[in-house]
Amino acid sequence: MDYQIVLWLNHAARSSAALTQLAVGLGVGLADVLYAVLLAVFVLGWRLKREQTLSAVLAGLVARLVLTAPIQFFLPRPRPFVAHPEIEKLFNHDPTASFPSGHASFFFGVAFSLWFVNRRWGWFFLTAATLVSLGRVASGVHYPSDILGGVVVGFAGAWLTERVWLWYRERLQTREV
């Protein structure tokens, strides 16, 4: 079923130039926009405290670098465009391991971390992370199960970061007293 979904979405995305641009725009362009939004929110403090934004980015980095990277190393799964020649990648991508998705891990880590403290920003990033992930599947660089793995890893990264962040803040408060 994993294969059929990515094949269907990839063929649909390749059926017109507009759908190809949409898939690549979601999978690559929207990801770049989200990085810029995180930077702007941190610098300008738009309705979020800098501490919340920093915690969310740390959650994404924990999910991507601490949790995803070892899984990809020990359980390397070939990307759809590598394993199936009929699936065409729609943007340039190295044939690295695909499970779990690093983009999904990072952006869902950010989204869940924000959702813990600010539901509006959390829902915004959950929606955006879902769209980025859909674009990456349609572009032939991920299977849907890679994305689901990224969602789980992202949640774990957010939960772990939240626990460490709370522990750290409690230690700071006990030192000040």
Secondary structure, 3 states (H helix, E strand, C coil): CHHHHHHHHHHHHHCCHHHHHHHHHHHHHHHHHHHHHHHHHHHHCCCCCHHHHHHHHHHHHHHHHHHHHHHHHHCCCCCHHHHCCCCCCCCCCCCCCCCCCHHHHHHHHHHHHHHHHCHHHHHHHHHHHHHHHHHHHHCCCCCHHHHHHHHHHHHHHHHHHHHHHHHHHHHHHHHHC
